[in-house]
Amino acid sequence: WAPRAAFVSSAGLTAVVVLVLLRDGSSIADGLGDGVPLVAAIAVGAALGLGWLAGGPAREARVSTALVTGIRANGPALAIAAASFSGSPDVRVAVVTFAIISALGSLALAVVLARGAAGAHAAERVPAG
């Protein structure tokens, strides 16, 4: 059930982000000049780094903790922002920008770590000359 739940969760988050982008696209474009992406990138980078440090000595645990820490709570943040600040598109803009950057940041880290792990495994399989 876990793979289906992960798919449903990802699809739901994607649908919410798309709907908000359609609704508030012009406000989001305006928010790009206000430094929201820079703040979000710094916060997500810090979360990924802190997750890595908090993950313990095992590489697998560090990777998992970093990725979860970098992307957690996007869906609830969008729901809370929509319910609490329904008349303020600026809040939705900040939350959606943060959600997009956290998803892309976590994805980028996952790709980098996967490539590094694949390279390490390939090096282990090369016979000593």
C-alpha positions as CSV (number, residue, x, y, z in Angstrom):
1,W,0.0,0.0,0.0
2,A,2.9,2.3,0.6
3,P,3.8,2.9,-3.1
4,R,0.1,3.7,-3.9
5,A,-0.1,6.1,-0.9
6,A,3.1,7.8,-2.0
7,F,1.7,8.1,-5.6
8,V,-1.6,9.5,-4.3
9,S,0.2,12.0,-2.0
10,S,2.5,13.2,-4.9
11,A,-0.5,13.4,-7.3
12,G,-2.5,15.4,-4.7
13,L,0.3,17.8,-4.1
14,T,0.9,18.3,-7.8
15,A,-2.8,18.9,-8.4
16,V,-2.9,21.5,-5.6
17,V,0.2,23.3,-6.9
18,V,-1.2,23.3,-10.5
19,L,-4.6,24.7,-9.3
20,V,-2.9,27.4,-7.3
21,L,-0.6,28.3,-10.2
22,L,-3.6,28.6,-12.5
23,R,-5.5,30.7,-9.9
24,D,-2.6,33.0,-8.8
25,G,-0.1,32.8,-11.7
26,S,0.3,36.5,-12.0
27,S,0.8,37.0,-8.3
28,I,3.4,34.2,-8.3
29,A,5.2,36.0,-11.1
30,D,5.2,39.2,-9.1
31,G,6.4,37.3,-6.0
32,L,9.5,36.1,-7.9
33,G,10.9,39.7,-7.7
34,D,10.3,39.9,-4.0
35,G,13.0,37.5,-2.9
36,V,10.6,34.7,-2.1
37,P,12.5,32.1,-4.1
38,L,15.8,33.1,-2.5
39,V,14.4,32.7,1.0
40,A,12.8,29.4,0.1
41,A,16.0,28.1,-1.4
42,I,18.0,29.0,1.7
43,A,15.4,27.4,4.0
44,V,15.2,24.2,1.9
45,G,19.0,24.0,1.7
46,A,19.2,24.4,5.4
47,A,16.5,21.8,6.0
48,L,18.3,19.3,3.7
49,G,21.6,19.9,5.4
50,L,20.2,19.7,8.9
51,G,18.3,16.5,7.9
52,W,21.6,15.0,6.7
53,L,23.3,15.9,9.9
54,A,20.5,14.5,12.0
55,G,20.3,11.3,10.1
56,G,23.0,9.5,12.1
57,P,26.0,7.5,11.0
58,A,24.3,5.3,8.4
59,R,24.3,6.7,4.9
60,E,20.9,5.3,4.1
61,A,19.4,7.0,7.2
62,R,21.1,10.3,6.4
63,V,19.8,10.3,2.8
64,S,16.2,9.5,3.9
65,T,16.2,12.0,6.7
66,A,17.6,14.8,4.5
67,L,15.1,14.1,1.7
68,V,12.1,13.9,4.1
69,T,13.2,17.0,6.0
70,G,13.6,19.0,2.8
71,I,10.1,18.3,1.4
72,R,7.8,17.6,4.4
73,A,4.6,19.5,5.1
74,N,4.0,21.1,1.7
75,G,0.5,19.7,1.4
76,P,-0.6,20.8,4.9
77,A,1.0,24.2,4.4
78,L,-1.0,24.8,1.3
79,A,-4.2,23.7,3.0
80,I,-3.6,25.9,6.0
81,A,-2.7,28.9,3.9
82,A,-5.8,28.4,1.8
83,A,-8.1,28.1,4.8
84,S,-6.5,30.8,7.0
85,F,-5.6,33.4,4.4
86,S,-8.2,32.8,1.6
87,G,-8.2,36.5,0.7
88,S,-4.5,36.9,0.5
89,P,-2.8,35.5,-2.6
90,D,0.6,36.7,-1.4
91,V,0.5,33.9,1.3
92,R,-0.4,31.3,-1.3
93,V,2.4,32.6,-3.5
94,A,4.9,32.1,-0.8
95,V,3.7,28.7,0.1
96,V,3.5,27.5,-3.5
97,T,7.0,28.9,-4.2
98,F,8.3,27.1,-1.2
99,A,6.6,23.9,-2.2
100,I,8.1,24.0,-5.7
101,I,11.6,24.8,-4.5
102,S,11.5,22.1,-1.8
103,A,10.3,19.5,-4.3
104,L,13.0,20.5,-6.8
105,G,15.7,20.8,-4.2
106,S,14.9,17.4,-2.8
107,L,14.7,15.9,-6.3
108,A,18.1,17.4,-7.2
109,L,19.7,16.1,-4.0
110,A,18.2,12.6,-4.7
111,V,19.6,12.6,-8.2
112,V,23.1,13.7,-7.1
113,L,23.1,11.1,-4.3
114,A,21.9,8.3,-6.6
115,R,24.6,9.1,-9.2
116,G,27.2,9.2,-6.5
117,A,26.0,5.8,-5.1
118,A,25.9,4.3,-8.6
119,G,29.5,5.5,-9.2
120,A,30.6,4.0,-5.9
121,H,29.0,0.7,-6.7
122,A,30.5,0.6,-10.2
123,A,34.0,1.3,-8.7
124,E,33.5,-1.6,-6.3
125,R,32.8,-4.0,-9.2
126,V,35.9,-3.0,-11.2
127,P,38.5,-5.8,-10.7
128,A,41.9,-4.7,-9.3
129,G,44.5,-4.6,-12.1
